[in-house]
Amino acid sequence: MILLLFLVVFLYAFSSEKNALRKVSDPIIKFKGDHNLFLTHENVSKLLIQKNESIKNKPKETLDLNVLESALNSNQMVKSAQVYMSVNGLFMVDIEQKKPIARVQTNASYYIDDQGSYMPLSSNYTARVPLVTGNVEKNNLSNVFKIAQKVNEDDFLRKHVIEIRQAEKNTIALKFRQNNFTIQLGTLKNLDKKIMNLKAFYNKALKENSLDTYKTVNLEFESQVVCTKI
């Protein structure tokens, strides 16, 4: 029994030491969610470099997985990242990218993600999302995020809206893809009711074949839609 116990302990210690000294292979990188890659596998591999050295062929025991994971999560295109060793010793990286819902195009260009945060543009992929123009500050995105989120979640708005313009005092105007009129929302107070009125106006004008005759559609008044014709 003593010999058997000694043998088990010896084999465990031997295998643990051998496993720790095993060299790390190329990381297996998996992207969660859709296949629109703002980050490439090469980008991720570069973020995994430690002390200006590649992690490939390094002993497993020298890797600090928490440091590597933090390096990935600090990237402004990454929503979340997990770094771990699989049961069979493979170096695994799971990446979930941020999801842009609008693109700010003022003095600077960047995305607003679905959490209302800043997201830089990517040279690898360009998202087809509404443009945000006008008076927009990078450190104050809450107002434009609210309307961008509404556009993203509403089938009708997502189909038609191509531009969100913010003026002074945080008033909002919209532009549609196939129509020339400007939609004046004003502030985002009573937003759901304003969108309901917009849909009612659009459907009525579509039936009457009069959409191209309007210059502005003003939704700022509580119980009516005020339109200006060309």
MDAnalysis code that builds the backbone (N, CA, C; Angstrom):
import MDAnalysis as mda
import numpy as np

u = mda.Universe.empty(690, n_residues=230, atom_resindex=np.repeat(np.arange(230), 3), trajectory=True)
u.add_TopologyAttr("name", ["N", "CA", "C"] * 230)
u.add_TopologyAttr("resid", np.arange(1, 231))
u.add_TopologyAttr("resname", ["MET", "ILE", "LEU", "LEU", "LEU", "PHE", "LEU", "VAL", "VAL", "PHE", "LEU", "TYR", "ALA", "PHE", "SER", "SER", "GLU", "LYS", "ASN", "ALA", "LEU", "ARG", "LYS", "VAL", "SER", "ASP", "PRO", "ILE", "ILE", "LYS", "PHE", "LYS", "GLY", "ASP", "HIS", "ASN", "LEU", "PHE", "LEU", "THR", "HIS", "GLU", "ASN", "VAL", "SER", "LYS", "LEU", "LEU", "ILE", "GLN", "LYS", "ASN", "GLU", "SER", "ILE", "LYS", "ASN", "LYS", "PRO", "LYS", "GLU", "THR", "LEU", "ASP", "LEU", "ASN", "VAL", "LEU", "GLU", "SER", "ALA", "LEU", "ASN", "SER", "ASN", "GLN", "MET", "VAL", "LYS", "SER", "ALA", "GLN", "VAL", "TYR", "MET", "SER", "VAL", "ASN", "GLY", "LEU", "PHE", "MET", "VAL", "ASP", "ILE", "GLU", "GLN", "LYS", "LYS", "PRO", "ILE", "ALA", "ARG", "VAL", "GLN", "THR", "ASN", "ALA", "SER", "TYR", "TYR", "ILE", "ASP", "ASP", "GLN", "GLY", "SER", "TYR", "MET", "PRO", "LEU", "SER", "SER", "ASN", "TYR", "THR", "ALA", "ARG", "VAL", "PRO", "LEU", "VAL", "THR", "GLY", "ASN", "VAL", "GLU", "LYS", "ASN", "ASN", "LEU", "SER", "ASN", "VAL", "PHE", "LYS", "ILE", "ALA", "GLN", "LYS", "VAL", "ASN", "GLU", "ASP", "ASP", "PHE", "LEU", "ARG", "LYS", "HIS", "VAL", "ILE", "GLU", "ILE", "ARG", "GLN", "ALA", "GLU", "LYS", "ASN", "THR", "ILE", "ALA", "LEU", "LYS", "PHE", "ARG", "GLN", "ASN", "ASN", "PHE", "THR", "ILE", "GLN", "LEU", "GLY", "THR", "LEU", "LYS", "ASN", "LEU", "ASP", "LYS", "LYS", "ILE", "MET", "ASN", "LEU", "LYS", "ALA", "PHE", "TYR", "ASN", "LYS", "ALA", "LEU", "LYS", "GLU", "ASN", "SER", "LEU", "ASP", "THR", "TYR", "LYS", "THR", "VAL", "ASN", "LEU", "GLU", "PHE", "GLU", "SER", "GLN", "VAL", "VAL", "CYS", "THR", "LYS", "ILE"])
u.atoms.positions = np.array([
    [0.822, -1.213, 0.000],
    [0.000, 0.000, 0.000],
    [0.858, 1.266, 0.000],
    [1.951, 1.212, 0.831],
    [2.843, 2.373, 0.897],
    [3.541, 2.583, -0.438],
    [3.979, 1.477, -1.055],
    [4.635, 1.574, -2.362],
    [3.682, 2.099, -3.426],
    [2.431, 1.640, -3.368],
    [1.436, 2.091, -4.338],
    [1.158, 3.584, -4.172],
    [1.039, 4.039, -2.926],
    [0.802, 5.454, -2.655],
    [1.981, 6.302, -3.132],
    [3.183, 5.802, -2.882],
    [4.383, 6.510, -3.323],
    [4.410, 6.627, -4.848],
    [4.026, 5.546, -5.537],
    [4.024, 5.541, -6.998],
    [3.016, 6.544, -7.555],
    [1.820, 6.614, -6.927],
    [0.791, 7.556, -7.387],
    [1.270, 8.987, -7.211],
    [1.855, 9.296, -6.061],
    [2.356, 10.646, -5.799],
    [3.462, 11.005, -6.768],
    [4.349, 10.035, -7.026],
    [5.468, 10.279, -7.946],
    [4.974, 10.564, -9.362],
    [4.028, 9.754, -9.820],
    [3.508, 9.941, -11.175],
    [2.771, 11.276, -11.304],
    [2.029, 11.656, -10.257],
    [1.313, 12.934, -10.297],
    [2.295, 14.102, -10.354],
    [3.323, 14.047, -9.519],
    [4.324, 15.121, -9.504],
    [5.061, 15.195, -10.830],
    [5.372, 14.019, -11.389],
    [6.100, 13.982, -12.658],
    [5.261, 14.564, -13.787],
    [3.981, 14.186, -13.826],
    [3.107, 14.678, -14.897],
    [2.841, 16.174, -14.749],
    [2.698, 16.656, -13.492],
    [2.465, 18.074, -13.263],
    [3.652, 18.895, -13.715],
    [4.862, 18.426, -13.392],
    [6.068, 19.153, -13.798],
    [6.221, 19.141, -15.314],
    [5.959, 18.003, -15.919],
    [6.066, 17.902, -17.373],
    [5.045, 18.792, -18.067],
    [3.817, 18.844, -17.478],
    [2.771, 19.683, -18.059],
    [3.130, 21.162, -17.949],
    [3.748, 21.549, -16.811],
    [4.117, 22.947, -16.608],
    [5.198, 23.382, -17.575],
    [6.071, 22.455, -17.942],
    [7.173, 22.788, -18.851],
    [6.779, 22.681, -20.320],
    [5.556, 22.209, -20.574],
    [5.106, 22.064, -21.955],
    [5.077, 23.431, -22.638],
    [5.524, 23.468, -23.863],
    [5.578, 24.725, -24.607],
    [4.180, 25.111, -25.100],
    [3.924, 26.407, -25.117],
    [2.637, 26.919, -25.576],
    [2.616, 26.976, -27.096],
    [1.555, 26.472, -27.676],
    [1.403, 26.524, -29.136],
    [0.713, 27.828, -29.514],
    [0.448, 28.024, -30.797],
    [-0.307, 29.200, -31.237],
    [-1.673, 29.210, -30.568],
    [-2.138, 30.364, -30.136],
    [-3.453, 30.415, -29.479],
    [-4.574, 30.057, -30.440],
    [-5.571, 29.376, -29.921],
    [-6.782, 29.088, -30.692],
    [-7.795, 30.175, -30.331],
    [-8.055, 31.074, -31.270],
    [-8.872, 32.257, -31.014],
    [-10.276, 32.051, -31.575],
    [-11.255, 32.213, -30.731],
    [-12.651, 32.072, -31.146],
    [-13.397, 33.370, -30.891],
    [-14.124, 33.844, -31.909],
    [-14.928, 35.054, -31.778],
    [-16.384, 34.663, -31.562],
    [-16.964, 35.158, -30.480],
    [-18.371, 34.886, -30.193],
    [-19.262, 35.860, -30.951],
    [-20.516, 35.463, -31.173],
    [-21.463, 36.362, -31.817],
    [-21.374, 36.318, -33.325],
    [-21.645, 37.480, -33.980],
    [-21.661, 37.521, -35.443],
    [-20.243, 37.412, -35.997],
    [-20.161, 37.344, -37.313],
    [-18.871, 37.115, -37.974],
    [-18.280, 38.393, -38.563],
    [-18.760, 39.538, -38.125],
    [-18.192, 40.807, -38.574],
    [-16.997, 41.147, -37.695],
    [-15.818, 40.867, -38.179],
    [-14.622, 40.967, -37.350],
    [-13.992, 42.352, -37.435],
    [-14.175, 43.128, -36.372],
    [-13.473, 44.407, -36.259],
    [-12.020, 44.162, -35.851],
    [-11.804, 43.072, -35.115],
    [-10.466, 42.606, -34.765],
    [-10.182, 41.329, -35.550],
    [-8.953, 41.172, -36.022],
    [-8.559, 39.941, -36.702],
    [-7.818, 39.036, -35.719],
    [-7.586, 37.811, -36.140],
    [-6.789, 36.898, -35.327],
    [-5.392, 37.458, -35.095],
    [-4.864, 38.124, -36.109],
    [-3.533, 38.719, -35.975],
    [-3.536, 39.837, -34.933],
    [-4.588, 40.656, -34.919],
    [-4.703, 41.718, -33.915],
    [-4.685, 41.143, -32.503],
    [-5.453, 40.075, -32.307],
    [-5.536, 39.451, -30.989],
    [-4.190, 38.871, -30.582],
    [-3.502, 38.223, -31.516],
    [-2.191, 37.635, -31.222],
    [-1.206, 38.708, -30.770],
    [-1.268, 39.885, -31.391],
    [-0.368, 40.975, -31.001],
    [-0.663, 41.466, -29.595],
    [-1.953, 41.458, -29.214],
    [-2.320, 41.888, -27.863],
    [-1.845, 40.907, -26.801],
    [-1.535, 39.680, -27.211],
    [-1.106, 38.648, -26.268],
    [0.407, 38.627, -26.048],
    [1.111, 39.533, -26.695],
    [2.571, 39.587, -26.526],
    [2.907, 40.059, -25.115],
    [3.808, 39.336, -24.431],
    [4.244, 39.685, -23.093],
    [5.676, 40.190, -23.112],
    [5.891, 41.368, -22.557],
    [7.244, 41.935, -22.442],
    [7.963, 41.906, -23.789],
    [7.227, 42.314, -24.829],
    [7.767, 42.396, -26.191],
    [8.174, 41.044, -26.756],
    [7.657, 39.966, -26.191],
    [7.977, 38.626, -26.679],
    [6.688, 37.844, -26.921],
    [6.697, 37.055, -27.985],
    [5.552, 36.210, -28.287],
    [5.426, 35.128, -27.227],
    [4.183, 34.713, -26.964],
    [3.960, 33.659, -25.982],
    [4.195, 32.271, -26.565],
    [4.320, 32.182, -27.885],
    [4.501, 30.878, -28.518],
    [5.813, 30.245, -28.071],
    [5.753, 28.950, -27.776],
    [6.905, 28.144, -27.363],
    [7.446, 28.501, -25.987],
    [6.704, 29.311, -25.223],
    [7.099, 29.574, -23.838],
    [6.535, 28.475, -22.938],
    [7.226, 28.145, -21.834],
    [6.668, 27.169, -20.895],
    [5.355, 27.676, -20.313],
    [4.413, 26.771, -20.116],
    [3.099, 27.163, -19.613],
    [3.179, 27.865, -18.262],
    [4.131, 27.426, -17.424],
    [4.218, 27.971, -16.078],
    [4.639, 29.445, -16.054],
    [5.186, 29.943, -17.177],
    [5.634, 31.337, -17.214],
    [4.519, 32.290, -17.619],
    [3.375, 31.749, -18.049],
    [2.280, 32.591, -18.516],
    [1.423, 33.064, -17.346],
    [1.091, 34.340, -17.355],
    [0.132, 34.886, -16.405],
    [-1.153, 35.141, -17.178],
    [-2.090, 34.216, -17.067],
    [-3.319, 34.290, -17.853],
    [-4.149, 35.519, -17.503],
    [-4.103, 35.951, -16.250],
    [-4.856, 37.139, -15.841],
    [-4.331, 38.398, -16.536],
    [-3.007, 38.482, -16.658],
    [-2.405, 39.636, -17.330],
    [-2.789, 39.644, -18.801],
    [-2.742, 38.475, -19.431],
    [-3.097, 38.376, -20.845],
    [-4.575, 38.732, -21.058],
    [-5.412, 38.260, -20.170],
    [-6.844, 38.550, -20.276],
    [-7.114, 40.046, -20.100],
    [-6.416, 40.657, -19.160],
    [-6.575, 42.106, -18.935],
    [-6.140, 42.908, -20.150],
    [-5.072, 42.437, -20.810],
    [-4.588, 43.129, -22.008],
    [-5.643, 43.107, -23.107],
    [-6.340, 41.998, -23.250],
    [-7.394, 41.898, -24.259],
    [-8.597, 42.755, -23.885],
    [-9.000, 42.707, -22.617],
    [-10.171, 43.466, -22.179],
    [-9.942, 44.971, -22.196],
    [-8.687, 45.391, -22.212],
    [-8.396, 46.825, -22.265],
    [-8.562, 47.393, -23.674],
    [-8.649, 46.515, -24.673],
    [-8.854, 46.980, -26.041],
    [-10.284, 47.497, -26.198],
    [-10.431, 48.650, -26.818],
    [-11.734, 49.311, -26.881],
    [-12.685, 48.722, -27.911],
    [-12.245, 47.679, -28.617],
    [-13.158, 46.953, -29.492],
    [-13.665, 45.664, -28.842],
    [-13.117, 45.345, -27.670],
    [-13.452, 44.090, -27.001],
    [-14.475, 44.327, -25.906],
    [-15.573, 43.587, -25.961],
    [-16.582, 43.650, -24.905],
    [-16.180, 42.769, -23.733],
    [-15.716, 41.555, -24.038],
    [-15.216, 40.659, -22.994],
    [-14.264, 39.653, -23.620],
    [-13.322, 39.182, -22.814],
    [-12.336, 38.207, -23.293],
    [-12.032, 37.211, -22.188],
    [-11.830, 35.967, -22.572],
    [-11.418, 34.927, -21.635],
    [-10.204, 34.207, -22.199],
    [-9.210, 34.000, -21.343],
    [-7.979, 33.304, -21.724],
    [-7.810, 32.122, -20.777],
    [-7.614, 30.929, -21.321],
    [-7.505, 29.757, -20.452],
    [-6.797, 28.624, -21.195],
    [-6.364, 27.628, -20.426],
    [-5.768, 26.418, -20.996],
    [-6.831, 25.328, -20.983],
    [-6.996, 24.658, -22.102],
    [-7.991, 23.591, -22.183],
    [-7.477, 22.348, -21.451],
    [-8.366, 21.368, -21.297],
    [-8.008, 20.129, -20.599],
    [-6.848, 19.424, -21.281],
    [-6.798, 19.490, -22.608],
    [-5.722, 18.828, -23.345],
    [-4.523, 19.740, -23.601],
    [-4.479, 20.867, -22.873],
    [-3.273, 21.692, -22.905],
    [-3.225, 22.747, -23.990],
    [-4.320, 22.981, -24.687],
    [-4.323, 23.996, -25.743],
    [-4.580, 25.381, -25.143],
    [-3.949, 26.388, -25.741],
    [-4.096, 27.766, -25.271],
    [-5.294, 28.383, -25.987],
    [-6.349, 28.719, -25.218],
    [-7.621, 29.132, -25.789],
    [-7.899, 30.606, -25.470],
    [-8.483, 31.295, -26.461],
    [-8.878, 32.694, -26.288],
    [-10.293, 32.866, -26.854],
    [-11.225, 33.275, -26.002],
    [-12.598, 33.564, -26.435],
    [-12.807, 35.074, -26.415],
    [-13.223, 35.635, -27.552],
    [-13.394, 37.077, -27.691],
    [-14.847, 37.401, -28.050],
    [-15.437, 38.330, -27.318],
    [-16.723, 38.902, -27.720],
    [-16.487, 40.372, -28.030],
    [-16.721, 40.765, -29.273],
    [-16.493, 42.139, -29.687],
    [-17.661, 43.036, -29.289],
    [-17.373, 44.324, -29.177],
    [-18.445, 45.288, -28.990],
    [-19.320, 45.321, -30.245],
    [-20.578, 45.703, -30.068],
    [-21.511, 45.782, -31.191],
    [-21.889, 47.241, -31.431],
    [-21.463, 47.841, -32.547],
    [-21.811, 49.236, -32.815],
    [-23.257, 49.383, -33.263],
    [-23.902, 50.467, -32.808],
    [-25.275, 50.736, -33.253],
    [-25.375, 52.088, -33.952],
    [-24.316, 52.889, -33.901],
    [-24.303, 54.185, -34.582],
    [-22.852, 54.606, -34.785],
    [-22.639, 55.482, -35.778],
    [-21.296, 55.968, -36.070],
    [-21.282, 57.498, -36.020],
    [-20.539, 58.032, -35.087],
    [-20.402, 59.480, -34.975],
    [-19.464, 59.975, -36.074],
    [-19.903, 61.006, -36.774],
    [-19.080, 61.593, -37.837],
    [-19.108, 63.108, -37.670],
    [-18.228, 63.606, -36.836],
    [-18.081, 65.048, -36.615],
    [-16.614, 65.380, -36.862],
    [-15.964, 66.071, -35.926],
    [-14.529, 66.303, -36.068],
    [-13.742, 65.003, -35.918],
    [-14.296, 64.098, -35.148],
    [-13.704, 62.763, -34.979],
    [-14.740, 61.732, -35.420],
    [-14.270, 60.568, -35.803],
    [-15.174, 59.496, -36.236],
    [-14.966, 58.272, -35.347],
    [-16.072, 57.732, -34.841],
    [-16.019, 56.547, -33.985],
    [-17.433, 55.986, -33.871],
    [-17.521, 54.779, -33.329],
    [-18.821, 54.147, -33.116],
    [-19.323, 54.398, -31.695],
    [-20.636, 54.252, -31.542],
    [-21.257, 54.100, -30.229],
    [-21.743, 52.659, -30.153],
    [-21.321, 51.921, -29.125],
    [-21.720, 50.515, -29.050],
    [-23.075, 50.367, -28.356],
    [-23.545, 49.117, -28.246],
    [-24.892, 48.889, -27.714],
    [-24.987, 49.068, -26.203],
    [-23.875, 49.438, -25.569],
    [-23.888, 49.786, -24.152],
    [-23.752, 51.295, -23.947],
    [-23.682, 52.032, -25.053],
    [-23.548, 53.485, -24.958],
    [-22.124, 53.954, -24.792],
    [-21.159, 53.084, -25.081],
    [-19.749, 53.412, -24.894],
    [-19.062, 53.736, -26.215],
    [-17.922, 54.395, -26.099],
    [-17.072, 54.705, -27.252],
    [-16.475, 53.412, -27.818],
    [-16.415, 53.344, -29.138],
    [-15.776, 52.225, -29.831],
    [-15.053, 52.781, -31.043],
    [-13.760, 52.535, -31.194],
    [-13.028, 53.085, -32.338],
    [-13.429, 52.416, -33.645],
    [-13.138, 53.088, -34.744],
    [-13.353, 52.486, -36.057],
    [-12.327, 51.390, -36.285],
    [-12.635, 50.503, -37.207],
    [-11.744, 49.394, -37.538],
    [-11.342, 49.471, -39.003],
    [-10.096, 49.137, -39.277],
    [-9.632, 49.088, -40.664],
    [-10.025, 47.768, -41.322],
    [-10.573, 46.843, -40.541],
    [-10.908, 45.508, -41.055],
    [-12.360, 45.391, -41.509],
    [-13.238, 46.154, -40.869],
    [-14.662, 46.030, -41.197],
    [-15.379, 47.326, -40.857],
    [-16.326, 47.726, -41.704],
    [-17.133, 48.927, -41.467],
    [-18.590, 48.516, -41.273],
    [-19.147, 48.880, -40.124],
    [-20.533, 48.523, -39.818],
    [-21.498, 49.462, -40.528],
    [-22.587, 48.919, -41.024],
    [-23.639, 49.717, -41.654],
    [-24.647, 50.129, -40.582],
    [-24.393, 51.276, -40.001],
    [-25.229, 51.805, -38.922],
    [-25.517, 53.276, -39.215],
    [-26.546, 53.859, -38.594],
    [-26.844, 55.278, -38.838],
    [-25.680, 56.189, -38.437],
    [-25.522, 57.279, -39.184],
    [-24.538, 58.295, -38.837],
    [-25.111, 59.218, -37.761],
    [-24.249, 59.657, -36.868],
    [-24.611, 60.665, -35.867],
    [-23.802, 61.910, -36.173],
    [-24.486, 63.019, -36.412],
    [-23.808, 64.259, -36.794],
    [-24.250, 65.390, -35.860],
    [-23.656, 66.561, -36.085],
    [-24.060, 67.736, -35.324],
    [-23.212, 67.978, -34.100],
    [-23.868, 68.378, -33.032],
    [-23.205, 68.775, -31.792],
    [-23.076, 67.564, -30.866],
    [-21.980, 66.805, -31.024],
    [-21.790, 65.559, -30.268],
    [-20.425, 65.594, -29.579],
    [-20.424, 65.277, -28.281],
    [-19.184, 65.221, -27.519],
    [-18.916, 63.789, -27.098],
    [-17.662, 63.377, -27.240],
    [-17.265, 62.000, -26.969],
    [-17.547, 61.585, -25.529],
    [-17.439, 62.522, -24.601],
    [-17.652, 62.208, -23.190],
    [-19.093, 62.463, -22.734],
    [-19.980, 62.687, -23.694],
    [-21.390, 62.919, -23.350],
    [-22.272, 62.353, -24.461],
    [-22.381, 61.033, -24.472],
    [-23.085, 60.337, -25.553],
    [-24.472, 59.842, -25.145],
    [-24.906, 60.136, -23.931],
    [-26.127, 59.521, -23.410],
    [-27.365, 59.863, -24.238],
    [-27.478, 61.106, -24.706],
    [-28.671, 61.504, -25.448],
    [-28.733, 60.841, -26.822],
    [-27.618, 60.891, -27.563],
    [-27.616, 60.261, -28.887],
    [-27.671, 58.741, -28.765],
    [-27.121, 58.207, -27.676],
    [-27.222, 56.762, -27.465],
    [-28.677, 56.342, -27.295],
    [-29.454, 57.142, -26.581],
    [-30.856, 56.790, -26.345],
    [-31.630, 56.685, -27.648],
    [-31.437, 57.623, -28.566],
    [-32.169, 57.556, -29.838],
    [-31.563, 56.503, -30.748],
    [-30.231, 56.329, -30.709],
    [-29.597, 55.280, -31.519],
    [-30.064, 53.895, -31.075],
    [-30.211, 53.721, -29.784],
    [-30.709, 52.447, -29.244],
    [-32.148, 52.199, -29.688],
    [-32.956, 53.268, -29.685],
    [-34.343, 53.145, -30.134],
    [-34.400, 52.751, -31.608],
    [-33.561, 53.368, -32.427],
    [-33.506, 53.046, -33.853],
    [-33.088, 51.596, -34.053],
    [-32.100, 51.154, -33.294],
    [-31.580, 49.797, -33.439],
    [-32.606, 48.740, -33.049],
    [-33.454, 49.055, -32.086],
    [-34.408, 48.062, -31.564],
    [-35.745, 48.064, -32.303],
    [-36.008, 49.105, -33.096],
    [-37.289, 49.232, -33.780],
    [-37.127, 48.876, -35.257],
    [-37.877, 47.896, -35.740],
    [-37.736, 47.420, -37.119],
    [-37.977, 48.537, -38.133],
    [-38.997, 49.346, -37.903],
    [-39.334, 50.428, -38.828],
    [-38.202, 51.453, -38.899],
    [-37.719, 51.898, -37.733],
    [-36.657, 52.904, -37.711],
    [-35.344, 52.337, -38.262],
    [-35.050, 51.109, -37.913],
    [-33.799, 50.496, -38.383],
    [-33.772, 50.394, -39.908],
    [-34.925, 50.187, -40.493],
    [-35.012, 50.086, -41.946],
    [-34.826, 51.445, -42.628],
    [-35.323, 52.527, -42.002],
    [-35.392, 53.815, -42.695],
    [-34.341, 54.842, -42.270],
    [-33.961, 54.873, -41.008],
    [-33.116, 55.969, -40.505],
    [-31.658, 55.780, -40.938],
    [-31.093, 56.825, -41.573],
    [-29.679, 56.781, -41.954],
    [-28.858, 57.842, -41.225],
    [-29.529, 58.824, -40.618],
    [-28.786, 59.875, -39.928],
    [-29.546, 60.366, -38.700],
    [-28.799, 60.545, -37.634],
    [-29.301, 61.151, -36.403],
    [-28.493, 62.432, -36.192],
    [-29.182, 63.565, -36.185],
    [-28.465, 64.838, -36.028],
    [-28.859, 65.494, -34.708],
    [-27.839, 65.790, -33.901],
    [-28.089, 66.439, -32.619],
    [-27.690, 67.910, -32.694],
    [-28.641, 68.778, -32.389],
    [-28.381, 70.217, -32.373],
    [-28.106, 70.656, -30.939],
    [-27.980, 71.953, -30.746],
    [-27.796, 72.473, -29.396],
    [-29.020, 72.147, -28.539],
    [-28.815, 72.086, -27.238],
    [-29.861, 71.739, -26.270],
    [-30.369, 70.312, -26.470],
    [-29.535, 69.485, -27.132],
    [-29.821, 68.054, -27.293],
    [-31.109, 67.758, -28.049],
    [-31.509, 68.643, -28.948],
    [-32.655, 68.335, -29.802],
    [-32.191, 67.446, -30.955],
    [-33.082, 66.581, -31.403],
    [-32.726, 65.540, -32.370],
    [-33.553, 65.667, -33.643],
    [-32.882, 65.484, -34.782],
    [-33.551, 65.377, -36.079],
    [-33.102, 64.089, -36.757],
    [-33.970, 63.505, -37.553],
    [-33.676, 62.258, -38.260],
    [-33.767, 62.465, -39.762],
    [-32.996, 61.678, -40.492],
    [-33.103, 61.622, -41.954],
    [-33.380, 60.187, -42.355],
    [-34.310, 60.022, -43.313],
    [-34.656, 58.702, -43.817],
    [-33.836, 58.378, -45.073],
    [-33.732, 57.095, -45.335],
    [-32.914, 56.608, -46.452],
    [-33.445, 57.046, -47.810],
    [-34.738, 56.964, -48.029],
    [-35.294, 57.183, -49.357],
    [-36.209, 58.408, -49.444],
    [-36.149, 59.256, -48.431],
    [-37.000, 60.456, -48.443],
    [-36.157, 61.688, -48.126],
    [-36.579, 62.820, -48.678],
    [-35.793, 64.048, -48.528],
    [-36.188, 64.897, -47.323],
    [-37.302, 64.596, -46.690],
    [-37.730, 65.446, -45.583],
    [-36.893, 65.193, -44.317],
    [-36.834, 66.216, -43.482],
    [-36.171, 66.145, -42.180],
    [-37.219, 65.946, -41.097],
    [-36.971, 65.009, -40.189],
    [-37.907, 64.714, -39.105],
    [-37.393, 65.371, -37.831],
    [-38.143, 66.341, -37.333],
    [-37.763, 67.065, -36.123],
    [-38.402, 66.388, -34.911],
    [-37.558, 65.723, -34.112],
    [-38.063, 65.083, -32.897],
    [-38.073, 66.046, -31.715],
    [-37.211, 67.056, -31.754],
    [-37.039, 67.922, -30.588],
    [-36.275, 67.175, -29.512],
    [-36.659, 67.339, -28.265],
    [-36.048, 66.563, -27.188],
    [-36.601, 65.135, -27.232],
    [-36.021, 64.267, -26.437],
    [-36.460, 62.867, -26.436],
    [-37.560, 62.595, -25.407],
    [-38.139, 63.659, -24.877],
    [-39.290, 63.495, -23.992],
    [-40.463, 62.925, -24.790],
    [-41.160, 61.948, -24.199],
    [-42.298, 61.283, -24.862],
    [-41.872, 60.661, -26.194],
    [-40.688, 60.078, -26.212],
    [-40.132, 59.550, -27.462],
    [-41.025, 58.475, -28.086],
    [-41.534, 57.558, -27.283],
    [-42.351, 56.472, -27.832],
    [-43.588, 57.009, -28.551],
    [-44.208, 58.035, -27.968],
    [-45.395, 58.620, -28.597],
    [-45.029, 59.326, -29.896],
    [-43.887, 59.992, -29.912],
    [-43.441, 60.675, -31.129],
    [-43.178, 59.665, -32.248],
    [-42.568, 58.542, -31.901],
    [-42.311, 57.507, -32.902],
    [-43.621, 56.918, -33.411],
    [-44.574, 56.741, -32.535],
    [-45.894, 56.239, -32.942],
    [-46.550, 57.212, -33.923],
    [-46.461, 58.516, -33.631],
    [-47.027, 59.522, -34.535],
    [-46.299, 59.529, -35.883],
    [-44.978, 59.323, -35.839],
    [-44.193, 59.273, -37.077],
    [-44.636, 58.108, -37.956],
    [-44.821, 56.955, -37.360],
    [-45.249, 55.779, -38.120],
    [-46.638, 55.996, -38.730],
    [-47.525, 56.613, -37.955],
    [-48.879, 56.884, -38.458],
    [-48.830, 57.852, -39.635],
    [-48.027, 58.907, -39.521],
    [-47.860, 59.855, -40.625],
    [-47.290, 59.154, -41.855],
    [-46.246, 58.361, -41.669],
    [-45.551, 57.732, -42.796],
    [-46.509, 56.800, -43.551],
    [-47.236, 55.984, -42.818],
    [-48.142, 55.033, -43.463],
    [-49.253, 55.751, -44.226],
    [-49.755, 56.847, -43.651],
    [-50.808, 57.612, -44.327],
    [-50.263, 58.276, -45.597],
    [-49.073, 58.909, -45.480],
    [-48.484, 59.578, -46.645],
    [-48.072, 58.577, -47.711],
    [-47.653, 57.391, -47.286],
    [-47.273, 56.354, -48.250],
    [-48.492, 55.921, -49.077],
    [-49.630, 55.755, -48.428],
    [-50.854, 55.380, -49.139],
    [-51.295, 56.482, -50.096],
    [-51.069, 57.724, -49.693],
    [-51.473, 58.852, -50.524],
    [-50.419, 59.223, -51.562],
    [-49.296, 58.508, -51.537],
    [-48.186, 58.749, -52.468],
    [-47.690, 60.202, -52.388],
    [-47.600, 60.715, -51.154],
    [-47.240, 62.119, -50.974],
    [-45.937, 62.315, -50.175],
    [-45.187, 61.253, -49.944],
    [-43.973, 61.354, -49.123],
    [-42.956, 62.329, -49.707],
    [-42.890, 62.406, -51.026],
    [-41.890, 63.268, -51.672],
    [-42.299, 64.731, -51.726],
    [-43.450, 65.046, -51.179],
    [-43.910, 66.442, -51.221],
    [-43.580, 67.208, -49.946],
    [-42.975, 66.537, -48.968],
    [-42.722, 67.173, -47.676],
    [-41.259, 67.575, -47.517],
    [-41.059, 68.707, -46.845],
    [-39.725, 69.213, -46.549],
    [-39.330, 68.918, -45.108],
    [-40.247, 69.121, -44.183],
    [-40.012, 68.814, -42.774],
    [-41.234, 68.130, -42.181],
    [-40.958, 67.274, -41.198],
    [-42.016, 66.621, -40.426],
    [-41.691, 66.889, -38.962],
    [-42.504, 67.694, -38.317],
    [-42.226, 68.144, -36.958],
    [-43.086, 67.359, -35.961],
    [-42.393, 66.646, -35.051],
    [-43.078, 65.820, -34.054],
    [-42.983, 66.411, -32.647],
    [-42.555, 67.655, -32.549],
    [-42.321, 68.249, -31.228],
    [-43.600, 68.542, -30.466],
    [-44.701, 68.665, -31.181],
    [-45.973, 68.962, -30.523],
    [-46.628, 67.660, -30.061],
    [-47.271, 67.716, -28.927],
    [-47.697, 66.499, -28.240],
    [-48.706, 65.661, -29.025],
    [-49.708, 66.262, -29.590],
    [-50.803, 65.492, -30.169],
    [-50.960, 65.651, -31.671],
    [-49.946, 66.195, -32.353],
    [-50.097, 66.384, -33.784],
    [-48.755, 66.328, -34.498],
    [-48.832, 66.107, -35.774],
    [-47.650, 66.117, -36.645],
    [-47.793, 67.323, -37.561],
    [-46.819, 68.217, -37.487],
    [-46.861, 69.445, -38.290],
    [-45.873, 69.310, -39.422],
    [-46.356, 69.397, -40.653],
    [-45.503, 69.176, -41.822],
    [-45.387, 70.444, -42.651],
    [-44.230, 70.587, -43.275],
    [-43.998, 71.673, -44.224],
    [-43.771, 71.057, -45.593],
    [-44.489, 71.542, -46.577],
    [-44.353, 71.000, -47.912],
    [-43.270, 71.758, -48.704],
    [-42.757, 71.104, -49.705],
    [-41.724, 71.701, -50.544],
    [-42.297, 72.885, -51.314],
])
